[in-house]
Amino acid sequence: MIGVYDSGLGGVSVLRAMHRTLPQHTLLYLADTAYCPYGPLPVEQVQQRAVACAGWLIEQGAAVVVVACNTAASAALELLRETYRVPIVGVEPGVKPAIRATRTGRIGVLATGGTRDR
């Protein structure tokens, strides 16, 4: 099973794309709506929520965790990889290939202040 996590429902677009691309895999989505949005939260709280949510997905049987929340990925991806022994994938690193793919090296990114400032 692949676990997908976001602070809210924004990651559903990632979930849908994964379902189209990987129909043979079972997907489990966790929206941490009790703490949404993550943008204004202190980095320590975002990290705490990321560890808790990834841990829950792993307890449910996730062999891979996708962090579909840019704020959580920018604040906690390294911590999650140090904490858990399953592969942890963030969507935030997709910005670098997008920049390389443009002629100008400029792209538009929609992000919370928490993501922008990290």
NORZIZI-V799283 format. One line per field, one symbol per residue. ss: DSSP state (@ for helix, = for strand, . for the rest). phi: phi as a letter, one per 40 degrees, with the letter a starting at -180 (. if undefined). burial: b if it has 9 or more other C-alpha atoms within 8 Angstrom, else e. A space follows every 10 residues. Layout:
BEGIN
ss = ???
phi = ???
burial = ???
END
This chain:
BEGIN
ss = .=====.... .@@@@@@@@@ @.....==== =.@@@..... ..@@@@@@@@ @@@@@@@@@. ...====..@ @@@@@@@@@@ @@@...==== ...@@@@@@@ @......... ..@@@@..
phi = .bcbbacabd ccccdccccc cbccccbbbb bcccbcccdc ccdccccccc cccccccccc hccabbccbc cccccbdcdc cccbcccbbb cdcccccccc ccccgbbbbc acdccdcc
burial = bbbbbbbbeb beeebeebbe eeeeeebbbb bbeeeebbbe beeeebbeeb bebbbebbee ebbbbbbbbb bbbbbbbebb beeeeebbbb bbeeeeebbe ebeeeeeeee bbebbeee
END
